[in-house]
Amino acid sequence: MFPRFAKGGIAWLERAPVSETSTRREPALSTLSGSSGRRSGRWWSVLPFVILLPLFYLFAWENGERSNSGMSEKGYPVIFDHDQHSYLNMGKMMRLSDYQRVVPRHRMPGYAFLLSLLYVESDAYERTSDEDPRNISPEYFSRAKHFNIALSLLSVVAVYFVCRRFLPKVESHLVTWSFAWLVAVIRAPYVQPEIAFYVLFLIGFVALWQLIVKPRWWLAPVAALALAAAFLLKSTVVPLMALFLVAAIAKSVLLLYRGLRNRTPEAWGPPVKQLAVAFAVPVCFAFLLLPYFRHTAEMYGSALWDAHSQHYMWMDSDAEKRFWRNAGVSEPDFVVPPDKVLPTFSSYLQTHDAQEMVRRVSVGWKHTRNMIRDRYRSFDFLVRRFAPLLLLVLALVSWRRTRQILREHWAEALLVFGFFAGYGLLYSWYEAIGVGPRLCLALFLPALFFAMLAIHRLAEPVVLRIYRWQTPLRHVINGMMLAVLILGAFGVVAKDLWVVEGGR
């Protein structure tokens, strides 16, 4: 061990760093050995789920009973809030039409398909009057809320397994339960696909990141499968694949340049494999979704057509979005009213200058940031303030190791930083039409995962010594993160869970 800095009886000691691929290795337990230690380790992995998952379900359901049942404060059924009625009705119509009903490319069909599996004949709704718009029975709505809470539980478990591939148990639990108790429990009782999408988006992103680290043929279809599943919930994964290809091409070009410069005998091998594996992802993605893309092309003339990228994101306000949505802009046979100009990319460029575009992004970011800070304050503090501050301090203190990591893994850094910058820009732009914080929240789980991963890799070799007492720095950091999580979760179950409108 070598001292990095010392003052009086306080010292910062750094051991030889472990392999970048061995981050899952746990510290030895002096009081346990052999099979008993392994059994104890497994119990510590499982015990939090045994205790916390039932509590999650109870709190989420009680939240739904209070805030997502009956009538809203404005005097209409809450089922009409936050797209819940639309998804339920889509699922119902899928089932009643024997899955022959065509879903316009305004909402993706994946979540509605899952809801259709819950619909039974006894759920037929009897109207109380000719003006009754509900069309969804209370039983179907209640069953869908139970389903979404259960789907959220599965999503929480999936987060843990993703984290355990790269992080020790404690860090994996911290990421998992921060997401569960600071975000998911608030959103779970709303009939929406966001929680499942957040996790699938994370899985797909992590798989793409690993393909940049080391191209493996088996991982390409896994990444494509996760991204295809996420795409069927929300269509916003296409920019991520484009960014991934840019990072893969950049790394391949540099590998080829270095190989040719050094006259390596197999100079073409690694870059060609990097490119081939990278392009296998969109190929597998397109193959998995071929029926959907073919049908979309037949309806709209383009396989990737959707109302959001074609029209909604070029609108200036929520009122404008509502007008065009009610006019049927997402229908294949839509005809533009003679006195209106359809919002498109070209029409937007003709009517707006660069200053207006910059202002739109700036205002959208500030509005989204404030909404997340007000409604998910504990998660916002953890992801946007506490974790970045820890990471910054570690990066500055261990600046040589930080520089080495960035130099060796620049392509992965390009993918990760490009992801947050690009999607942050995109979602800030989109806020002009009043989408709320639910899109931007998709960035917070990957942000927490990668922040924890970076913190762990920088802190793992470090031992903090205060006089005769010493401990691995990661234990101190984990204790601080746990304190933030406990305080934040207490704030959620004591107040935020009952006052925050989780469907937004």
N, C-alpha and C positions, 0 to 999 in steps of 0.2 A: 504494500500500500504506500502511496505517496501523498504527502500533504499538499493540498491545493492552497489553503490559507489557514492561518491559525492566529488566535489572539487570546492571551491568557490561557485559560483552561479549555477553550473552545477550539475545535479543529474540524476541518473539512477534509476527509480522507477519500481518495479515489482508488479503488481496486482496478485490476486489469478488466476491461469491459468484456462481457460475455458475447458469444456469437449473436448476430442480429436475428438468427433464426431460432434461438433457444429462449425466447422470452417467456415461455410457459413454465420454465423450470422453477419449482418452488424451493424455498429455503429448507434445509434439513431441520427436522424437529428432534431435539436432543432427547426428549422423553419418550419418543415413539420410534419403533423400528419395524422393518419387515411388513408383513401383511396387516398387522394391527394399525400401523401408520397409514397405510393405503386406505384401509376401511374408514379410519377417522377422517382422512381427507375427503373421501366420497361423501361421508355424512355431512361434513361442513359445506360441501357443494349443494347437497339436496335440502338440508334443513331450512334455509331461508325460503325456498319455494314451498315447502310443506306449511310453513307458518304464514307467509305473506301472500301467497296466491289466493287462499280463501278470503283473507281480509280484503284483498283487492276487489274480489268479486262482490263482497258485501257492500263495501263503500261505493263501488261503481253503480250497483243496482239501486242503492238508496239515493244516490245522486240522480239517477234517471227517474226515480219515482217522484222526486221533488221538483226537478227542473225540466223534465222531458216527458211529462204525462199530463193529460187533461187539456185545459185551455191556457192559452198564453195571456199575458197581461193586457194584450190588445184585443182580446175577446174572440180569438179564433183558435182552432186546435193546434197544439204545438207540433203536430206531425207535419205541418206545412212549413216549418222553419228548417233552414239549412239543408235543403234538397232531400230531406228524408222521404217525403211523400213521393217525389219523383223516382227515387230508387226503388221504393216499395211497389209503386205502380208498374214500373218497368219489369220488375221480377214477376209480378202477378200476370201481366200481359204475356210475358215469355211462356209461363206455365200454361195459361189458358189457350194459347195459340200453338201448343205443342212445339215451342221453340222455332216457329216460323216467322214470328214478328221481327221486322227489321228495326234496329235501333239507330236513329239518326246519330251522326258523328258529333254530337254535342257532349254527351257523357259516354264514357267507355262502358262496355257491356259486362265486364268481369264481375263486378260487385252485384249488379242486378241479377246475374245468373246464379250467384250463391244464394241470394234472397229467394229466388224462384223455387229453390229446393225446399224452402220452409213453408211454401204456400200449400194449403190443402183445401178440399172442396168446402169444408165447413167454414172457411174464412170468407165466403161470399158475403159481400156487404149489401145490406138492404138500406136504401136511401130513406131518410125521414121526410124528404120533400124533393120536389123537382130541382130546387136550387142547391141541394146538398152536394158539395164538391168532393167530399172526403174519399169515397170509393175504396177505402182501406179499413178493414175491421180492426177493432182494438186488440183482438187475439193475435192477428198477424203482426201488428206493430209491436206488441209485447214480446212475441217470440223472436222477432228480429233484433230487439234490444238485447235479449238474453244471448242471442247468437253473436252479436257484435262484441259483447263483453267477453264471451268465451274465445272469440277470435283474437281479441286483445291479449288474453292470457297466453295463447299460443305464440303470439308475436313477442311477448316479453321473454318467454322461454327461448325463442329463436335468437333474440339479441344476446342472451347469455352464451349460447353455443358459438355464435360468431366471435364474441369476445374471447372465449376460452381458447380459440385457435391461435391467438396472438398475445394474450395477457394471462397473468396468474389469476387464481381464484378470486382474491380480494378485489383486485382492480376490475375483474369481469362483473362481480356482483355490484360494485359501485356504479358502473355504467348502466347495468341492467335495471337496478332499482331506482336510479335517478330518473331514467326514462319512464319507468312504471308509475312511480308515485308523484312525480312532478309534472307529467304531461298526460300519460295514457289513461290514468284513472279519471281524469277530468273529461276526456273525450270519449271514453269507452261506451257509455250508454246511448250515444247518438248513432243513428243508423247511417253511417258514413264509412267510406273505405280508407280514410286517412291513416289510421293506426297501422293497418296491414300494409299500406303503401309505404309508409315510413320505413318499415323493417325490410320489405323487399327491395326498396331503393338502396338501403344500406348494404344488403347482401350483394346486390348487383355491383355497387360501387366498389366494395371491398374485393370482389372477385376480379374486376377490371384492374384495380391497383395491383393485385398479386400477379396478374398477367404481364404487367409492366415490369415488376420485380424479376419474375422468372417465367417465360412463356412455357406453358404446359398444355398439351393438346386436350387432355381430359377436362381442364378447367374452362376452356372456351365454351362448350355447350352448357356447362353449369352456369356460367355468367349469363349466357343468352337466355336460359330458362328463367332465371331470377328476373332479368330485365323484361322478358316477355310477360311474365306474371304481373310485374309492376305496371307495365304498359297497359294491360287490360283493366287496371284500376284507374290509372292516370297516365295520360299520353306524354308526360314531360320527360321521358327517359331518352328521347332521341338526341337532344343536345349532348347528353353525357357520352353516348357512344361516339359522336363526332369528336368530342374532346379527347376521348381515349385513343382514337385513330391518329389524331394529331400527335399525341405524346408518343405513341408507338412508332410512328414514322420518324419523328425527331430522334428517338433513341436508335433506331435502325440506321439512319444516316450517319450518326456519330460513330456507331460500332463499325460500320463499313469504312468510314474515313480512317479510324484508328488502325483497323486491320490492314488496309492498303498501305498506310504510312509506315507501319512496322513490318510490312511484308510477311504477315502471318500466313502460313500455308492454307488455313481454312478461313480466310478473311470474309468470305461470302456466307458461310454457314450460319453464324448467330444472327446477323441482321435479316437474312431471308426467313429464318424460323420465326423471329420476332414479328415480322410483317405478316407471315402466313397465319400464325396463330391469332394475331390481332384481327385480321379480316375474316377469320373463321367465326368470330362473334356476331357481326351483323349478318353473315350468311345463315348461321343457325337461328338467329333471331327472326329473320325473314321467313325461313322455312317453318318455324313453329307457328308463325302468325299468317301463313300463306292464305288460308281461307278468308281471314278477316281482310287482309290487304286486297285480295282479288275482288271481294265483294265491294269494298270501298271504292276501288278503281272503277267498277261497273256503275256505281251510283253517282260518283262525283268526278270521275275522270282522272283521279290521282290516288295512288295507293295510300299515301300519307296524309290525305285531306282530313282536317278536323276543323270545327267551327272556331276553336280558340285561336289557333295559329293563323288561320285565314282571315278572321274578322274581329273576334272579340278583343284581341290584344292591340288592335289599331283603333279602338274606341276611346273616347275621352272621359266617360263618366259612367256611373252605375245606371243612371236614367237612360243613357243611350244604349247600354247593353240590354236593359229590360225591353226597350222598344223593339230592337231588332230580334231579340229572342222571341217575344210575343208575335212578331211578324212572321216567324218561321224561317229565319235565316239558315238554320241547320238542316232544313229539308232539301232533298235532292232536286225537287221541282220548284224551288223557291224562285219567285219573280220579284225583282226590285221594283218598289213603287216608283211611278214616273217622276215624282217630285223629290226623290231622295237619292243621295249618293252613298253607295254601299261602302262601308269602311274596309279598306284593304291596305296592304303595305304601300302600294303606289299612290293611292289617294291620300294616305297619311303624309307621305313625303311632299306631296304637292301643297298641303295646307299647313305644315308645321316647319319651323326652322330649327336649327341645332340648339339654340338657347332654350327653346320650349322642351325639347327632348331631354336635355340635361336637367332642367327643372323638374320634369316629370319623374325622372329616376330619383332625384334628391328628395322630393316631397314624398314619393312612394316609400322610400327607405325609412324616412323619419316616421311616417305614419305606421308602417309595419312594425318598426322597432318599438314604438311607444305602445302599440297594442299588445305585443308579446310581453313587454316589460310589465304592463298593467295586469294582464290575465295569467301569465305564467312566470311570475316574478322570481320564484325560486330557481326555476330552470334557466331563466334568462341570466340571473346572477351567476349561476354555476358555469354556464357555457360561454357567456360573453365577457365575464369579468374575472371570476376566480380562477378557472382553469387557464385562460390565456396569461394571467399574471404569473401564476406558478411556472408556466412554460417559458415565459420571457425571462424570469429570474434564472431558471436552470440553464437556458440557452446562453445567457450572458456570462454566468459563472463558468460554465463548461463550454466556452466559445470555441475552443479548438475542436472538441468532439462534435459540436454543432456544425461547424464549418466542414468537417470531414464527412459527416452524414449527408449534408446538402450537396457536396461535390460528388459523392459516390452515388447518390440517389436523386439526381437532379430531374430525371424524367418522371419519377414518382411524385416529386415535389411539384412539377409542372401540372400533373394531373390533379393533385389534391388542391393546390392553390387556385388553379383554373376552375375547378368545380365550384368552390365557394364564391369566387369573384363572378363567374359567369352566371350561376343561378341566382346569386344575390342581386345582380343587375337585372336579370330577367324577371324575378318576382317583384322587385321594386317597381319596375315598369308596369307590371300587370296590376299593381295595387290601385291604379287610377280608376279601374272599374269596380272597386269595392270588394275584392275577394277575401279580405280579412287576413288573419295571421296563419291560416292553416297551410298555405303553400310554403311559406318561408320556414315554418316549423319542420319541414322535411329536411332542412339543412342542419338542424340542431343536433340530431342524433349522430350523424357522421362527424360533426364537429367535436362532440364529446368523445366519440370513439378515437379519433385521430389525435386529439389533444391528450387523452389518457395514454395512448400508445407512445407518443413522443415524450411525455413526462416520465413514463416508466423506463424507457430506454436511456434517457439522460440521467435519471436518478438511480437506476439499478446498481451501477458500480460504486456508488457513493455511500460512505459511512459517516454519520455525524457523531462526533465525540464531544461531550461536555464534561470536562474533568475526567473522572474515572468511568463515567457512564457513556456507552456508545450504542448506537443502533443504526441499522440501514436507513438511509434517508427516505426510501420508499415507504417505510412504516410510518414515519412522521407525516408524509404527504397523504397517505391513505387515511390516517387518523383525522387530518384536517378535512379531507373530502367527505369522510363519514359524518363528521360533525355538521358540515354544510347540508348533507343529505337529510340527516335526522331533523334538523331545524326546519329545513324546507318542507319536508313531508308533514311535519307537525303543523306548519302553517297552512298547508293544503287541506288536510283533513279537519282542521279547526275552523277554517274560514273559506279559503278560495274555492274549495270543492262545492260549496253551497251558494256561492254568489257569482262565480264565473260562468258565463254562457259558453259551455264547452263545444258547441257545434260550430262556432264561428272560426 
